[in-house]
Amino acid sequence: MLGLEVAAGAGRLGGLGLAPPAAAAAILRGQGVGAVVDWWRLRPALSLPAYAAAQALDDLAYQWGLLRGCVRERSLRPLAVELRLMTRAS
């Protein structure tokens, strides 16, 4: 197990009140919307289903590589979110 149940409490993910199957469906819908928007904006030579599949495979390959690197280096630091606030130049 990935410890999602422990981290989020009682089988819920991220405090969103979504059980794992519902959370997976929400993630897939979000990925689908992003693929449609990018396909519309970029107008690639691929059909929408082919573009969505290619984008999903690209995202999967990136995440797999990120997680492999974390395991190899025994560090979760690459998963940390870094927020930078933009300030106005004086």
C-alpha positions in Angstrom: 0.0 0.0 0.0 1.1 3.6 -0.6 -0.2 4.7 2.8 -2.9 6.9 1.3 -5.5 5.6 3.8 -3.2 6.5 6.7 -2.2 9.8 5.3 -5.7 10.9 4.4 -7.6 9.1 7.1 -10.2 6.3 6.9 -9.7 5.6 3.2 -10.4 9.2 2.0 -8.0 11.0 -0.3 -6.7 14.5 0.4 -9.5 15.5 2.7 -11.7 16.0 -0.3 -14.2 13.4 0.9 -13.6 11.2 -2.2 -13.3 7.5 -1.8 -10.4 6.0 -4.0 -12.6 5.0 -7.0 -14.3 8.5 -7.0 -10.9 10.2 -6.7 -9.6 8.1 -9.6 -12.6 9.1 -11.7 -12.1 12.8 -10.9 -8.4 12.6 -11.8 -9.3 11.0 -15.2 -11.9 13.6 -15.9 -9.3 16.3 -15.1 -6.8 14.7 -17.4 -9.4 14.5 -20.2 -10.4 18.1 -19.9 -6.7 19.2 -20.0 -6.1 17.0 -23.1 -9.1 18.5 -24.9 -8.1 22.1 -24.1 -4.5 21.5 -25.2 -5.7 19.7 -28.4 -8.0 22.6 -29.2 -5.2 25.2 -28.5 -2.4 23.5 -30.3 -4.3 21.9 -33.2 -1.9 19.0 -33.7 -2.0 16.6 -36.6 -3.3 13.9 -34.3 -7.0 13.0 -33.7 -8.3 14.0 -30.2 -8.2 10.4 -28.9 -4.7 9.8 -30.2 -3.5 13.1 -28.7 -5.2 12.4 -25.3 -3.5 8.9 -25.3 -0.1 10.3 -26.2 -0.5 13.0 -23.5 -1.5 10.4 -20.9 1.5 8.2 -21.8 3.8 11.2 -21.6 2.5 12.1 -18.1 2.8 8.5 -17.0 6.4 8.3 -18.2 7.3 11.5 -16.4 5.7 10.3 -13.1 7.3 6.9 -13.4 10.7 8.4 -13.9 10.2 10.8 -11.0 9.2 8.0 -8.6 12.1 5.8 -9.8 14.5 8.6 -9.0 13.0 9.1 -5.6 13.3 5.4 -4.8 16.9 5.3 -6.2 18.0 8.3 -4.2 15.9 7.4 -1.1 14.4 10.9 -1.0 11.0 12.4 -1.4 12.4 15.9 -1.8 11.6 16.1 -5.6 7.9 15.7 -4.7 7.9 18.8 -2.5 6.0 21.8 -3.8 7.9 25.0 -4.0 5.9 28.2 -4.0 7.5 31.4 -5.3 5.8 34.7 -4.9 6.4 37.2 -7.6 7.1 40.7 -6.4 7.0 43.9 -8.3 10.3 45.4 -9.3 11.1 48.7 -7.4 
